[in-house]
Amino acid sequence: MANPFSIEGKRFFITGGTRGIGRAISLRFARAGASVFANYVRDEKSALQLKGEAEAEGLSLELCRADITSPKGLQRVKEVIDREGTAFDGMIHCAATGVHKPIEELTPRHFEWTFSLNVASFLEIFKLLRTRLTGGSTVVAISSMGAVFAVPNYALIGSSKASLESIARSMAAEYANQGIRINVIRPGSVLTDVWKVIPDGEARLNETRSRTPLGRLVTSDEVACAAQFLCSQASSGMIGHTLVIDGGKSIIE
């Protein structure tokens, strides 16, 4: 009997796939026998480190450097997709950005920058891949708890994630009858590099730990495991679902 959790032999495009949660997903998928195309834009050092690690293990992982908020970057992604000339089995949208500022300091430029990557690029990459997606393919969007909870200085990012979840649900309903399953993962606080640039980041992480039933933060690899589940046949009945991974914090008042 085939393993319903297997993603061996499948091909995935992963935005923001060389750092943080995206990096963990790229490695887990490649180690599970999938072919991975990991997108990034600026941090070439991290991208090359990931590529080197994959090569050392004999994994199938290619880099795709492209700013997916720009026409030029989207054209670069299209060239990569067309060059492959074969079907893809899914995409995972990990790319995200935003500013940590009080609401009164937010500007239209901040909105455009944040929503263009966190939301619009998700739809644009999906549209580029659409003709290459096989029946039974999967799409996963990585959200955050700020989509449903008020988090200090996180209003703009949180609202973009709420928008991401909304458009993912609409896409899930529209494309289900074409054999494409679309779901969302909403992680709690995950220890990544992003906390280094958040004001009072360490204090907020400590507060999260103290209020989490699990007694610790969830890890990037735990999120990656959930992504693998959603991209496997084991989750074949799940469409338009938002999977929460937060160590139980959201069930505590």
N, C-alpha and C positions, 0 to 999 in steps of 0.2 A: 504493500500500500504506500502511495506517495506521501511524503511528509507535508502536511498542509501549511507548516510554518516556513517552508523552504522558499528562498528567492534566488536560488542558484540558477545561473544562466540568464537572468533578467538584466535589463539595462535601464539605468536611472540617471536623470539629470537633477543635480542638487545645487540649488542656488545658495550662495553663502556657505559653500561646502568645505572650506579649508580652515575654519576657526570655530571654537566653541561647540555648540550643539551640532552645527553642520559638519564639523570635522569628525565628531563622534559617529554621526550617521554615515558619512562617507566611508570611514574605516570599517564599521560594522557590516555595512552592505557588501563592501569588497571582500571582507573576510568570509562572508556567507556565500561567496561565489558569484556575486553580481558584478556586472561591468558598470563602473561609476564614472560620470563626467561631473567633476567638482568645479563649480563656478566661483570666481573671486574677482576682486577689482584692484585692491591696493596693496595688501600685505603679501608681497611676493615671497618674502622669507618664510612665512608660515606655509604658503602654498607649496614651495619647493621642499620644505621639511616633510609635509604630508606625502608628496610624490615620492620622495626618497624612502620613506618608511614603507609605502606600498610596494615599491620596487624591490626592496630588501626581502619582503615576504612573498614576492611573486604574485602580487594582486593586480587585478585589472582596474586601474584608476588613471584617468586622464584629466588634465587641468584645462579649464576654459576661462581665460582672463577676459572679462567684458563687463562694462558698466551697463547693467541691464535696465537702467533708467533712461538711457540715451538711445536715439535711433542708430548711432554707430555701433553701440554695444549690442543691441538687439540684432543688428545685421551680422555681427560676429557670431552670435549664438546660432543664427540661421545657417551660416556657413558651416559651422561645426556639425549641426544636425544633418544638413544636406550632404556633407562629406561622408558621413557614416553610411548613409543610404539604406539603412535598415530600421526596423521598428524599435521603438522604445516601449518599455513596460511601465514607465511612470516618472513622476517628478516629485521632489520634496522642496518646498519653499522655506528656506531658513534665513535668507538674506533679510536684514532689518537694520534700521537706523533710527535716529530721532534725537531730540534735545530734552534734557532734564531741567525744566524751568517752570517757575510759577506761571499760572495761566495768563496773568496780566503782562508777562514778558514775551509771550508767543507772538510771532509775526506771520504774515502770509507766506513769506519765504520758508519759514520753518515748516509750515503745513505742506507746501509743495514738495519740499525735500523729503519729508517723512512719508507722506502718502505715496509718492512716486515709487519708492522702493518697497515699502511694506505692503502696499496693496496693488497698485497699478502694474508693477512688474510681474506679480504673481499671475495676473490675467494675461499679460503679454507673452510670457514664456509658455504658458499653457496653450495659447493660440498658435505659437510657433511649432509646438510639439504635436498639436492636435492631429495632424494628418499622419504622424508617425506612431501614434499611440495604438496599441493592439487592443482587441477586445479582451476584457479582463484586466486592463491596466488600472493603475492606482495613482492618486494624487494626494499628497499630504501637505497641509499648511501648518507652520509652527506659529502659534499665537502666544499669549501670555495672560497671567491672571489680571493684568491691568485692563483687559477687555471687559471685565465685569465688576471689578472692584476699584474704588478710588484709592490711588497710590500717590503719595506726595511727589510733586514735580514730574508726574508721569502722564498727565492728562492727554498730551498730544500723542505719545506713543500708544497709550491705552486705547484712545479713540481709533487710531489706525488699526490696531489689532481687532477691535470690535468690528470694524468695517471689513477686515480680512475674513473674519469668521462668517459674517453675513453673506459676502459674495461667494464664499466657499459653499455655504448651504444652498444658495441659488444655483450654483454650478452643479452641485451634486444632484439636485432634482432634475436639472435640464439634461444632464449627460448620462444618467443612470441607465436609460434604455438603450444607450449606445455601448454599454459594457465598460463604462469608466466609473470607478468608485472614487469619490472625493470625500476626505475626512480631515479633521483638525486635531492637533495635539495642543493642549493648553498646559504648559509646565508651570510649576510654581517657581520659586527662586532656585536657580541653578548656578553653581559657582563657576563663572567664566570670567574672561578678561574684562567684560563690560562693567563689572562692579568697581573696577579701578578708577573709572571716570565718573561714577555716580557720587554726588555729595553725600557724606555720611554713609557710604556704602557698607563699610564694615559693621557699623552700629545696626544698620537695617538687617544685615545678614544674621547678626547675633540675635536680634529680636525675633526674626523668623524662626531660627532654630528653637528658641525657647517656647514658641507657640505651635510647634509642629508635633503632632502625636508621634511621628516616626523618630523624632529626636535629632534629626539631621536634615540637611538639604538633599534634595534629589540630585542625581548625577547626570551628566550629559549622556553617559552610556545607557542609563535607564530610559531616557527619552528616546535614544536610538533604538533600543529594544522594542519600544512601543511603535516606533515608525516601521520597523521590520514586520511586526505583527500586522499593522494596517496595510502593508504592501504584500502580504501573503494571503493565500487562500483561507487561512485560519479565520480571517475576518470578513469572509465573503458576503455576509449578511449585513455588514455595517456600511451605511451610506449617509452622508451628511451629519455624522456624529462628531461631537467634540469630546475628546478623551482627556480627562484631567489627571495630571501626575504631579502631586504636590505634597506627598507624604502625609496627607490628611489635614493639612492646615485649613483648607476651605470649609471643613465640616465643623470647625470650632468657632464659636462666637468671638 
